[in-house]
Structure formats: C-alpha cells, structure tokens
C-alpha cells in the first residue's frame, strides 16, 4: 500500500490547500507567465481533486460501518440459536423416550462447538434442517407449527448474508484506504507543483512566498 506523501491530518491538509489555492488564483497571471500549464484549468483540476478527497469516506467512517455489520451478524447468530431452540422443543416432544439419542442426531449437543466460529454455526443449522426434514412426519404429529422450519431456514440464511457482508467489509476497507491515499497524494502533488513554482515566481518576495507554505 502506498504511503502518504505528507505528514499532517487529512482534514487540515484540505483546509490549508483550499486557502493556498485561493492565493494561487489571486496570482494566476504571474504563475501562468512562469509556466503556461499553471492556468485556470489547473486551478479547476485542483478544486476537483479537493472535492474528490472530501467526498471519499474516511477510514473511521468505514470502520464504523464495519462495526455495525458485525453487530448485525452477532444478532443474526443469536436469532439462529433461538430458532434452533424452538425446534429442539418439538424434537423433545416427538421423541420423549430417547431424548439423548435424537438431541445428538440433530446436533443440539454441539452448541458450544457451533459458537466458536460463524461458519460452524451455519453448517450446524444447515445439517439440522436436513435432519429435521427427515422427521417431518414425527414432528408434525406433535403439532409443531409450520413456521418452525421456515424460520430456521430464514435465520440461517440471514446469518449467511451477514457473514458475507462482514467479510466483504474487511476487504473493501483496504480498497477504500488505498484509494483514499492515492487521492490525497494526488491533491498534495498540486500543492508541491505550486509551491515549487512560487519559489521562482516570488523570488526575493518572502511575504508572497509564505502564502504558499503548507
């Protein structure tokens, strides 16, 4: 990942360069006489660069969004366990004479293992759904509501999507940070071009030169 070419806060950089750009526009004729490329188009491109930096999300904003999605995943996991608990009630009701055997077959005795990793939970719920489908007749016989298994499916799929979103957030954060550094380094290059030119344009005029110090 490329490093920043400057060592001041991003927000402060934008603030200072907005002011320096106004000084540049004030002395645009002198700069253009020194270098024809330092013209109104250059000033417009400079403003475009400033606005691009302002509009790009900060790493703090991206991190907060990632934390929100992590919170959503945690809730989805809780809902997945809750849906499994609902199913367990009817499994115990359907097989009162051999509870331990059926609890093991459905996987209810593996809750702790499922909690260690989200992937474990998703597989745990997926297998549970398949086992439950094998015992549709027995579960219906004890009046298990028709919503139990669809709810388990829904909660499991919701957890899947939240897990995908969390992993995507981790990767996009790196991308956004890389893009942000690139945009700010480009903005900084406008400053260095003007700063270097100012040393020649205002040779011997220290007060004017000072206007272009960062």
Secondary structure, 3 states (H helix, E strand, C coil): CCCCCCCCCHHHHHHHHHHHHHHHHHCHHHHHHHCCCCCHHHHHHHHHHHHHHHHCCCHHHHHHHHHHHHHHHHHHHHHHHHHHHHHHHHHHHHCCCCHHHHHHHHCHHHHHHHHHCHHHHHHHHHHHHHHHHHCHHHHHHCCCCCHHHHHHHHHHHHHHHHHHHHHHHHHHHHHHHHHHHHHHHHHHHHHHHHHHHHHHHCCCCHHHHHCCCC
